Amino acid sequence: MKKLPQDTPVTAQTSIGDNGEIVENSVRYNPVTKGWRLTLRVKVKDAKKTTEMRAALVNADQPLSETWSYQLPANE
């Protein structure tokens, strides 16, 4: 991805399990690393349950990154 021009329209392809809602996602070019940064704001429905999230960076429908998977742990 470092070879892509910084004006390439990079977006996030995101999903979240039934226990959450993606409130906001933002993809920004980082000139220091010459890469992109994805930020997600998530609303968890039940804090006592885990929340699964997945994301990848894409240009149109072409994947640019691996798929990132994360399980937000429950608050016990």
MODANOR-V561548 format. One record per run of one state. SS is the DSSP state (H for helix, E for strand, - for the rest). FROM is the first residue (numbers start at 1). TO is the last residue. Records with the same first field share a line. If there is no record, write none. Layout:
# MODANOR-V561548
SS=FROM-TO / FROM-TO
This chain:
# MODANOR-V561548
-=1-10 / 17-19 / 31-34 / 45-50 / 60-61 / 64-67 / 73-76
E=11-16 / 20-30 / 35-44 / 51-59 / 62-63 / 68-72
